[in-house]
């Protein structure tokens, strides 16, 4: 197997992993948004009532507990939760962490890494759009001055023109 063929297969598998991650995050977002806050609260209360009370450290048992799907209050109240989750970050991460995560994922989902017209290229392009949207949303929220500079318009018509000496 040639090196280029092997690298292509590795890139394709990483892209598929990234797509599965994005799909899971998107599914969580849509499933929680379709349910009413009352349903989510009832589910959380039911889980709290039916789970055993937390054991004190001195009397902890060695029996494993069943994992529970915790509905995070941050997911319901923070409009940026989805974007943080898409980049694999905890809500409240700073701008440098957002930039680092975006750079890491954007490199992996670069459509130029795949043959033109291939299904992998289309998947990468779709993932890149989602990444770009999340990155832009988080940057605007974390750095309000950034948006002001992007909206600046310069009037170049009144700028002095350089005269050419011939």
Buried (B, 14 or more C-beta within 10 A) or exposed (E): EEEEEEEBEEBBEBBEEBBEBBEEBBEBBEEBEEEEEEEBEEEBEEEEEEEEEEEEEEEEEEEEEEEEEEBBEBBEEBEBBBBBBBBEBEBEBEEEBBBBBBEEBBEBBBBEBBEEEEEBBEBBEBBBEBBEEBBBBBBEBBEEEBEEEEEEEEEEEEEEEEEEEE
